[in-house]
């Protein structure tokens, strides 16, 4: 027993030190910075201002606008990513011959870095959209969405969905394959049609997968920065500037380290509350086989 405890300590201590140095210590330093006013230049004084940064951010119209943009983006992305991922999972588990190839192709966008992905789709929306509009005459639909305030956020949702749907598909596939064939056969024998089988059997038994996928989508949508930077860079006129970009710009663009850190702490609290609430709600609806 003592040897087991020693080996446990040896193997876990490096991970604990990495977590301490990379995550916990910077987070605590960030909390400290949220109570001071500092421009980020060494040698300049750090003035303790208490909760002034937190009250100031509530009066920052650009921050409030980015918060609203993030909420809209997250809601749309939550629905589109999980709906498309579930549809993909149902399709590739239906038993057609090329299902393995289709799985690979649908998952591949998740392997592309967010910055590269944004630049690829930026070309598609600018040049591709205009060309399709000219060829089809549907220039009221196919045009450069990135310069239109009403469509730019939708373009961001499209790219995020294209990136994440394949990833959630894999999780839903694991959940579907975990459903007993005997249960489905018994439902068919009892006369349940496909709608009843999906709503009364498949969806309730997929709740663990829903819990994971909703959590990943929520946290990913709230924290998105790389695609936001490379696709729209917050434009046009900050209409697609999301939470993370606003925090980054406040700190490194305007040099307001204290106010930026206050935004980051509030950002963390919001994500934690929303994701924990979602996990608790979906966990309660899980069905044990």
Short mmCIF file of the C-alpha atoms (twelve columns), coordinates in Angstrom:
data_MODEL
# 
_entry.id   MODEL 
# 
loop_
_atom_site.group_PDB 
_atom_site.id 
_atom_site.type_symbol 
_atom_site.label_atom_id 
_atom_site.label_alt_id 
_atom_site.label_comp_id 
_atom_site.label_asym_id 
_atom_site.label_seq_id 
_atom_site.Cartn_x 
_atom_site.Cartn_y 
_atom_site.Cartn_z 
_atom_site.pdbx_PDB_model_num 
ATOM 1   C CA . UNK A 1   0.000   0.000  0.000   1 
ATOM 2   C CA . UNK A 2   2.755   2.562  0.809   1 
ATOM 3   C CA . UNK A 3   4.392   1.791  -2.564  1 
ATOM 4   C CA . UNK A 4   1.089   2.373  -4.373  1 
ATOM 5   C CA . UNK A 5   0.687   5.748  -2.678  1 
ATOM 6   C CA . UNK A 6   4.252   6.679  -3.616  1 
ATOM 7   C CA . UNK A 7   3.723   5.789  -7.278  1 
ATOM 8   C CA . UNK A 8   0.416   7.637  -7.257  1 
ATOM 9   C CA . UNK A 9   2.208   10.713 -5.915  1 
ATOM 10  C CA . UNK A 10  5.040   10.424 -8.468  1 
ATOM 11  C CA . UNK A 11  2.692   10.193 -11.469 1 
ATOM 12  C CA . UNK A 12  0.185   12.837 -10.370 1 
ATOM 13  C CA . UNK A 13  2.612   15.470 -9.071  1 
ATOM 14  C CA . UNK A 14  3.888   16.590 -12.535 1 
ATOM 15  C CA . UNK A 15  0.293   17.044 -13.745 1 
ATOM 16  C CA . UNK A 16  -0.596  18.927 -10.587 1 
ATOM 17  C CA . UNK A 17  2.419   21.224 -11.002 1 
ATOM 18  C CA . UNK A 18  1.510   21.933 -14.629 1 
ATOM 19  C CA . UNK A 19  -2.071  22.741 -13.607 1 
ATOM 20  C CA . UNK A 20  -0.793  24.934 -10.773 1 
ATOM 21  C CA . UNK A 21  1.666   26.892 -12.933 1 
ATOM 22  C CA . UNK A 22  -0.350  27.153 -16.148 1 
ATOM 23  C CA . UNK A 23  -3.921  27.495 -14.828 1 
ATOM 24  C CA . UNK A 24  -4.324  28.219 -11.129 1 
ATOM 25  C CA . UNK A 25  -1.539  30.767 -10.515 1 
ATOM 26  C CA . UNK A 26  -2.340  32.898 -13.631 1 
ATOM 27  C CA . UNK A 27  -6.036  32.805 -12.683 1 
ATOM 28  C CA . UNK A 28  -5.299  34.118 -9.170  1 
ATOM 29  C CA . UNK A 29  -2.978  36.785 -10.586 1 
ATOM 30  C CA . UNK A 30  -5.767  37.756 -12.981 1 
ATOM 31  C CA . UNK A 31  -8.157  38.237 -10.064 1 
ATOM 32  C CA . UNK A 32  -5.591  40.564 -8.465  1 
ATOM 33  C CA . UNK A 33  -5.188  42.570 -11.685 1 
ATOM 34  C CA . UNK A 34  -8.968  43.007 -11.943 1 
ATOM 35  C CA . UNK A 35  -8.847  45.260 -8.867  1 
ATOM 36  C CA . UNK A 36  -6.105  47.572 -10.138 1 
ATOM 37  C CA . UNK A 37  -5.660  50.165 -12.858 1 
ATOM 38  C CA . UNK A 38  -2.555  49.535 -14.942 1 
ATOM 39  C CA . UNK A 39  -1.497  50.160 -18.524 1 
ATOM 40  C CA . UNK A 40  0.714   47.070 -18.782 1 
ATOM 41  C CA . UNK A 41  4.000   48.973 -18.997 1 
ATOM 42  C CA . UNK A 42  6.710   47.940 -16.557 1 
ATOM 43  C CA . UNK A 43  7.635   50.708 -14.153 1 
ATOM 44  C CA . UNK A 44  4.261   52.437 -14.289 1 
ATOM 45  C CA . UNK A 45  2.296   52.402 -11.029 1 
ATOM 46  C CA . UNK A 46  -0.416  49.866 -10.332 1 
ATOM 47  C CA . UNK A 47  -3.262  51.748 -8.653  1 
ATOM 48  C CA . UNK A 48  -5.732  49.782 -6.543  1 
ATOM 49  C CA . UNK A 49  -9.248  50.826 -7.561  1 
ATOM 50  C CA . UNK A 50  -11.360 48.139 -5.879  1 
ATOM 51  C CA . UNK A 51  -14.519 47.264 -7.778  1 
ATOM 52  C CA . UNK A 52  -14.305 50.293 -10.100 1 
ATOM 53  C CA . UNK A 53  -13.308 48.080 -13.036 1 
ATOM 54  C CA . UNK A 54  -16.366 45.891 -12.521 1 
ATOM 55  C CA . UNK A 55  -18.717 48.881 -12.405 1 
ATOM 56  C CA . UNK A 56  -16.994 50.413 -15.440 1 
ATOM 57  C CA . UNK A 57  -17.465 47.321 -17.596 1 
ATOM 58  C CA . UNK A 58  -21.219 47.436 -16.965 1 
ATOM 59  C CA . UNK A 59  -21.219 50.901 -18.539 1 
ATOM 60  C CA . UNK A 60  -19.051 49.850 -21.497 1 
ATOM 61  C CA . UNK A 61  -21.455 49.821 -24.458 1 
ATOM 62  C CA . UNK A 62  -19.030 47.931 -26.683 1 
ATOM 63  C CA . UNK A 63  -18.619 45.229 -24.043 1 
ATOM 64  C CA . UNK A 64  -22.383 44.951 -23.601 1 
ATOM 65  C CA . UNK A 65  -22.801 44.717 -27.380 1 
ATOM 66  C CA . UNK A 66  -20.174 41.952 -27.582 1 
ATOM 67  C CA . UNK A 67  -21.963 40.121 -24.753 1 
ATOM 68  C CA . UNK A 68  -25.238 40.241 -26.688 1 
ATOM 69  C CA . UNK A 69  -23.437 39.082 -29.843 1 
ATOM 70  C CA . UNK A 70  -21.967 36.170 -27.906 1 
ATOM 71  C CA . UNK A 71  -25.359 35.167 -26.500 1 
ATOM 72  C CA . UNK A 72  -26.952 35.186 -29.966 1 
ATOM 73  C CA . UNK A 73  -24.028 33.302 -31.487 1 
ATOM 74  C CA . UNK A 74  -24.066 30.677 -28.707 1 
ATOM 75  C CA . UNK A 75  -27.815 30.033 -29.018 1 
ATOM 76  C CA . UNK A 76  -27.659 29.613 -32.794 1 
ATOM 77  C CA . UNK A 77  -24.500 27.488 -32.602 1 
ATOM 78  C CA . UNK A 78  -25.905 25.306 -29.824 1 
ATOM 79  C CA . UNK A 79  -28.899 24.380 -31.967 1 
ATOM 80  C CA . UNK A 80  -27.127 24.032 -35.324 1 
ATOM 81  C CA . UNK A 81  -24.089 22.060 -34.100 1 
ATOM 82  C CA . UNK A 82  -26.051 19.507 -32.100 1 
ATOM 83  C CA . UNK A 83  -28.881 19.159 -34.603 1 
ATOM 84  C CA . UNK A 84  -26.480 18.601 -37.492 1 
ATOM 85  C CA . UNK A 85  -24.213 16.356 -35.428 1 
ATOM 86  C CA . UNK A 86  -27.163 14.177 -34.411 1 
ATOM 87  C CA . UNK A 87  -28.432 13.971 -38.009 1 
ATOM 88  C CA . UNK A 88  -24.948 12.971 -39.194 1 
ATOM 89  C CA . UNK A 89  -24.735 10.311 -36.456 1 
ATOM 90  C CA . UNK A 90  -28.106 8.830  -37.396 1 
ATOM 91  C CA . UNK A 91  -27.117 8.756  -41.069 1 
ATOM 92  C CA . UNK A 92  -23.732 7.069  -40.643 1 
ATOM 93  C CA . UNK A 93  -25.153 4.449  -38.256 1 
ATOM 94  C CA . UNK A 94  -27.917 3.500  -40.691 1 
ATOM 95  C CA . UNK A 95  -25.692 0.826  -42.232 1 
ATOM 96  C CA . UNK A 96  -24.872 2.032  -45.754 1 
ATOM 97  C CA . UNK A 97  -21.599 0.794  -47.295 1 
ATOM 98  C CA . UNK A 98  -19.526 3.985  -47.287 1 
ATOM 99  C CA . UNK A 99  -20.451 5.031  -43.733 1 
ATOM 100 C CA . UNK A 100 -16.835 4.823  -42.483 1 
ATOM 101 C CA . UNK A 101 -15.612 7.096  -45.276 1 
ATOM 102 C CA . UNK A 102 -18.432 9.553  -44.595 1 
ATOM 103 C CA . UNK A 103 -17.567 9.607  -40.880 1 
ATOM 104 C CA . UNK A 104 -13.972 10.491 -41.723 1 
ATOM 105 C CA . UNK A 105 -14.958 13.265 -44.129 1 
ATOM 106 C CA . UNK A 106 -17.449 14.786 -41.668 1 
ATOM 107 C CA . UNK A 107 -14.929 14.707 -38.813 1 
ATOM 108 C CA . UNK A 108 -12.043 16.217 -40.797 1 
ATOM 109 C CA . UNK A 109 -13.066 19.913 -40.391 1 
ATOM 110 C CA . UNK A 110 -12.472 19.541 -36.653 1 
ATOM 111 C CA . UNK A 111 -8.817  18.733 -37.363 1 
ATOM 112 C CA . UNK A 112 -8.247  22.063 -39.125 1 
ATOM 113 C CA . UNK A 113 -6.989  24.900 -36.953 1 
ATOM 114 C CA . UNK A 114 -9.441  27.696 -36.244 1 
ATOM 115 C CA . UNK A 115 -7.286  30.408 -37.840 1 
ATOM 116 C CA . UNK A 116 -6.820  28.437 -41.074 1 
ATOM 117 C CA . UNK A 117 -10.502 27.514 -41.069 1 
ATOM 118 C CA . UNK A 118 -11.506 31.160 -40.778 1 
ATOM 119 C CA . UNK A 119 -9.270  32.246 -43.659 1 
ATOM 120 C CA . UNK A 120 -10.582 29.429 -45.883 1 
ATOM 121 C CA . UNK A 121 -14.192 30.391 -45.262 1 
ATOM 122 C CA . UNK A 122 -13.362 34.077 -45.603 1 
ATOM 123 C CA . UNK A 123 -12.320 33.348 -49.188 1 
ATOM 124 C CA . UNK A 124 -15.494 31.290 -49.719 1 
ATOM 125 C CA . UNK A 125 -17.791 34.037 -48.436 1 
ATOM 126 C CA . UNK A 126 -16.062 36.856 -50.289 1 
ATOM 127 C CA . UNK A 127 -15.112 35.449 -53.704 1 
ATOM 128 C CA . UNK A 128 -17.264 32.309 -53.751 1 
ATOM 129 C CA . UNK A 129 -20.441 34.010 -52.574 1 
ATOM 130 C CA . UNK A 130 -20.145 36.824 -55.109 1 
ATOM 131 C CA . UNK A 131 -19.450 34.427 -58.000 1 
ATOM 132 C CA . UNK A 132 -22.410 32.181 -57.158 1 
ATOM 133 C CA . UNK A 133 -24.641 35.237 -56.920 1 
ATOM 134 C CA . UNK A 134 -23.527 36.463 -60.338 1 
ATOM 135 C CA . UNK A 135 -23.954 33.038 -61.978 1 
ATOM 136 C CA . UNK A 136 -27.359 32.256 -60.481 1 
ATOM 137 C CA . UNK A 137 -28.814 35.741 -60.277 1 
ATOM 138 C CA . UNK A 138 -29.585 35.186 -56.588 1 
ATOM 139 C CA . UNK A 139 -27.363 38.043 -55.474 1 
ATOM 140 C CA . UNK A 140 -29.774 38.852 -52.650 1 
ATOM 141 C CA . UNK A 141 -28.785 35.516 -51.045 1 
ATOM 142 C CA . UNK A 142 -25.310 34.798 -52.401 1 
ATOM 143 C CA . UNK A 143 -23.051 37.762 -51.720 1 
ATOM 144 C CA . UNK A 144 -20.268 38.656 -49.324 1 
ATOM 145 C CA . UNK A 145 -21.987 38.022 -45.997 1 
ATOM 146 C CA . UNK A 146 -18.979 39.309 -44.070 1 
ATOM 147 C CA . UNK A 147 -19.649 42.949 -44.963 1 
ATOM 148 C CA . UNK A 148 -23.329 42.828 -43.980 1 
ATOM 149 C CA . UNK A 149 -24.049 43.334 -40.239 1 
ATOM 150 C CA . UNK A 150 -27.159 41.144 -40.497 1 
ATOM 151 C CA . UNK A 151 -25.353 38.189 -42.088 1 
ATOM 152 C CA . UNK A 152 -21.820 38.354 -40.665 1 
ATOM 153 C CA . UNK A 153 -22.805 36.682 -37.394 1 
ATOM 154 C CA . UNK A 154 -24.678 33.988 -39.335 1 
ATOM 155 C CA . UNK A 155 -21.493 33.369 -41.330 1 
ATOM 156 C CA . UNK A 156 -19.639 32.885 -38.062 1 
ATOM 157 C CA . UNK A 157 -22.269 30.369 -36.928 1 
ATOM 158 C CA . UNK A 158 -21.951 28.492 -40.239 1 
ATOM 159 C CA . UNK A 159 -18.181 28.123 -39.896 1 
ATOM 160 C CA . UNK A 160 -18.358 27.075 -36.218 1 
ATOM 161 C CA . UNK A 161 -21.070 24.545 -37.065 1 
ATOM 162 C CA . UNK A 162 -19.022 23.134 -39.941 1 
ATOM 163 C CA . UNK A 163 -16.076 22.732 -37.568 1 
ATOM 164 C CA . UNK A 164 -17.906 21.249 -34.572 1 
ATOM 165 C CA . UNK A 165 -20.709 19.131 -36.082 1 
ATOM 166 C CA . UNK A 166 -18.365 16.258 -36.967 1 
ATOM 167 C CA . UNK A 167 -16.942 16.212 -33.447 1 
ATOM 168 C CA . UNK A 168 -20.360 16.005 -31.808 1 
ATOM 169 C CA . UNK A 169 -21.304 13.377 -34.409 1 
ATOM 170 C CA . UNK A 170 -18.626 11.041 -33.007 1 
ATOM 171 C CA . UNK A 171 -20.049 11.394 -29.480 1 
ATOM 172 C CA . UNK A 172 -23.603 10.790 -30.691 1 
ATOM 173 C CA . UNK A 173 -22.418 7.724  -32.653 1 
ATOM 174 C CA . UNK A 174 -20.964 6.264  -29.452 1 
ATOM 175 C CA . UNK A 175 -24.284 6.870  -27.698 1 
ATOM 176 C CA . UNK A 176 -26.350 5.328  -30.502 1 
ATOM 177 C CA . UNK A 177 -24.123 2.254  -30.656 1 
ATOM 178 C CA . UNK A 178 -24.577 1.834  -26.908 1 
ATOM 179 C CA . UNK A 179 -28.340 1.397  -27.284 1 
ATOM 180 C CA . UNK A 180 -29.293 -2.268 -27.083 1 
ATOM 181 C CA . UNK A 181 -30.588 -3.836 -30.309 1 
ATOM 182 C CA . UNK A 182 -33.022 -5.893 -28.221 1 
ATOM 183 C CA . UNK A 183 -34.720 -2.727 -26.971 1 
ATOM 184 C CA . UNK A 184 -35.219 -1.423 -30.508 1 
ATOM 185 C CA . UNK A 185 -36.455 -4.789 -31.774 1 
ATOM 186 C CA . UNK A 186 -38.927 -5.039 -28.897 1 
ATOM 187 C CA . UNK A 187 -40.255 -1.572 -29.744 1 
ATOM 188 C CA . UNK A 188 -40.731 -2.575 -33.386 1 
ATOM 189 C CA . UNK A 189 -42.589 -5.743 -32.331 1 
ATOM 190 C CA . UNK A 190 -44.869 -3.644 -30.113 1 
ATOM 191 C CA . UNK A 191 -45.761 -1.518 -33.153 1 
ATOM 192 C CA . UNK A 192 -43.773 1.632  -32.357 1 
ATOM 193 C CA . UNK A 193 -43.116 3.680  -35.499 1 
ATOM 194 C CA . UNK A 194 -39.820 5.463  -36.177 1 
ATOM 195 C CA . UNK A 195 -41.004 8.710  -34.526 1 
ATOM 196 C CA . UNK A 196 -41.994 6.951  -31.309 1 
ATOM 197 C CA . UNK A 197 -38.755 4.946  -31.289 1 
ATOM 198 C CA . UNK A 198 -36.717 8.141  -31.665 1 
ATOM 199 C CA . UNK A 199 -38.595 10.227 -29.079 1 
ATOM 200 C CA . UNK A 200 -39.361 7.515  -26.501 1 
ATOM 201 C CA . UNK A 201 -36.243 5.338  -26.734 1 
ATOM 202 C CA . UNK A 202 -33.314 6.815  -28.663 1 
ATOM 203 C CA . UNK A 203 -33.387 10.412 -27.382 1 
ATOM 204 C CA . UNK A 204 -33.857 9.502  -23.674 1 
ATOM 205 C CA . UNK A 205 -31.025 6.957  -23.894 1 
ATOM 206 C CA . UNK A 206 -28.838 9.533  -25.657 1 
ATOM 207 C CA . UNK A 207 -29.070 12.021 -22.774 1 
ATOM 208 C CA . UNK A 208 -25.474 11.285 -21.603 1 
ATOM 209 C CA . UNK A 209 -24.308 12.162 -25.114 1 
ATOM 210 C CA . UNK A 210 -26.499 15.282 -25.089 1 
ATOM 211 C CA . UNK A 211 -24.917 16.286 -21.775 1 
ATOM 212 C CA . UNK A 212 -21.395 16.057 -23.193 1 
ATOM 213 C CA . UNK A 213 -22.166 17.642 -26.561 1 
ATOM 214 C CA . UNK A 214 -24.147 20.544 -25.110 1 
ATOM 215 C CA . UNK A 215 -21.356 21.231 -22.624 1 
ATOM 216 C CA . UNK A 216 -18.672 21.193 -25.320 1 
ATOM 217 C CA . UNK A 217 -20.731 23.377 -27.649 1 
ATOM 218 C CA . UNK A 218 -21.618 25.897 -24.952 1 
ATOM 219 C CA . UNK A 219 -18.071 26.270 -23.666 1 
ATOM 220 C CA . UNK A 220 -16.603 26.336 -27.178 1 
ATOM 221 C CA . UNK A 221 -19.076 28.936 -28.453 1 
ATOM 222 C CA . UNK A 222 -18.549 31.209 -25.462 1 
ATOM 223 C CA . UNK A 223 -14.754 30.985 -25.728 1 
ATOM 224 C CA . UNK A 224 -14.376 31.202 -29.526 1 
ATOM 225 C CA . UNK A 225 -11.635 33.581 -30.621 1 
ATOM 226 C CA . UNK A 226 -9.498  32.171 -33.454 1 
ATOM 227 C CA . UNK A 227 -12.316 31.799 -36.002 1 
ATOM 228 C CA . UNK A 228 -13.734 35.157 -34.902 1 
ATOM 229 C CA . UNK A 229 -10.341 36.763 -35.555 1 
ATOM 230 C CA . UNK A 230 -9.568  35.232 -38.946 1 
ATOM 231 C CA . UNK A 231 -13.103 35.272 -40.409 1 
ATOM 232 C CA . UNK A 232 -14.490 38.692 -39.442 1 
ATOM 233 C CA . UNK A 233 -11.997 40.265 -36.996 1 
ATOM 234 C CA . UNK A 234 -15.055 41.603 -35.167 1 
ATOM 235 C CA . UNK A 235 -16.423 43.429 -38.213 1 
ATOM 236 C CA . UNK A 236 -18.291 44.963 -39.743 1 
ATOM 237 C CA . UNK A 237 -18.120 47.808 -37.201 1 
ATOM 238 C CA . UNK A 238 -17.814 45.402 -34.222 1 
ATOM 239 C CA . UNK A 239 -21.070 43.615 -35.085 1 
ATOM 240 C CA . UNK A 240 -19.342 40.220 -34.692 1 
ATOM 241 C CA . UNK A 241 -16.944 41.095 -31.882 1 
ATOM 242 C CA . UNK A 242 -17.551 38.320 -29.363 1 
ATOM 243 C CA . UNK A 243 -16.701 38.068 -25.673 1 
ATOM 244 C CA . UNK A 244 -13.156 36.704 -25.963 1 
ATOM 245 C CA . UNK A 245 -12.147 39.188 -28.677 1 
ATOM 246 C CA . UNK A 246 -13.455 42.111 -26.641 1 
ATOM 247 C CA . UNK A 247 -11.407 41.001 -23.628 1 
ATOM 248 C CA . UNK A 248 -8.286  40.534 -25.770 1 
ATOM 249 C CA . UNK A 249 -8.686  43.939 -27.420 1 
ATOM 250 C CA . UNK A 250 -9.241  45.647 -24.080 1 
ATOM 251 C CA . UNK A 251 -6.007  44.253 -22.646 1 
ATOM 252 C CA . UNK A 252 -3.604  44.128 -25.593 1 
ATOM 253 C CA . UNK A 253 -5.249  46.666 -27.905 1 
ATOM 254 C CA . UNK A 254 -6.071  49.479 -25.482 1 
ATOM 255 C CA . UNK A 255 -3.679  48.567 -22.662 1 
ATOM 256 C CA . UNK A 256 -6.382  48.491 -19.993 1 
ATOM 257 C CA . UNK A 257 -5.120  45.487 -18.061 1 
ATOM 258 C CA . UNK A 258 -7.307  45.997 -15.009 1 
ATOM 259 C CA . UNK A 259 -10.560 46.493 -16.926 1 
ATOM 260 C CA . UNK A 260 -9.705  43.658 -19.303 1 
ATOM 261 C CA . UNK A 261 -9.044  41.285 -16.426 1 
ATOM 262 C CA . UNK A 262 -12.324 42.280 -14.800 1 
ATOM 263 C CA . UNK A 263 -14.075 41.370 -18.051 1 
ATOM 264 C CA . UNK A 264 -12.178 38.065 -18.139 1 
ATOM 265 C CA . UNK A 265 -13.221 37.182 -14.588 1 
ATOM 266 C CA . UNK A 266 -16.851 38.006 -15.348 1 
ATOM 267 C CA . UNK A 267 -16.470 35.968 -18.543 1 
ATOM 268 C CA . UNK A 268 -15.251 32.986 -16.505 1 
ATOM 269 C CA . UNK A 269 -18.127 33.276 -14.010 1 
ATOM 270 C CA . UNK A 270 -20.749 33.407 -16.779 1 
ATOM 271 C CA . UNK A 271 -19.314 30.363 -18.565 1 
ATOM 272 C CA . UNK A 272 -19.062 28.424 -15.300 1 
ATOM 273 C CA . UNK A 273 -22.646 29.215 -14.259 1 
ATOM 274 C CA . UNK A 274 -24.152 28.442 -17.678 1 
ATOM 275 C CA . UNK A 275 -22.251 25.195 -18.280 1 
ATOM 276 C CA . UNK A 276 -22.725 23.854 -14.741 1 
ATOM 277 C CA . UNK A 277 -26.450 24.633 -14.913 1 
ATOM 278 C CA . UNK A 278 -26.693 22.869 -18.273 1 
ATOM 279 C CA . UNK A 279 -24.862 19.783 -16.968 1 
ATOM 280 C CA . UNK A 280 -27.091 19.593 -13.864 1 
ATOM 281 C CA . UNK A 281 -30.296 19.891 -15.929 1 
ATOM 282 C CA . UNK A 282 -29.301 17.312 -18.548 1 
ATOM 283 C CA . UNK A 283 -27.845 14.925 -15.950 1 
ATOM 284 C CA . UNK A 284 -31.216 14.778 -14.213 1 
ATOM 285 C CA . UNK A 285 -32.848 13.650 -17.450 1 
ATOM 286 C CA . UNK A 286 -30.426 10.814 -18.123 1 
ATOM 287 C CA . UNK A 287 -31.895 7.317  -18.251 1 
ATOM 288 C CA . UNK A 288 -29.967 4.385  -16.841 1 
ATOM 289 C CA . UNK A 289 -30.007 1.189  -18.876 1 
# 
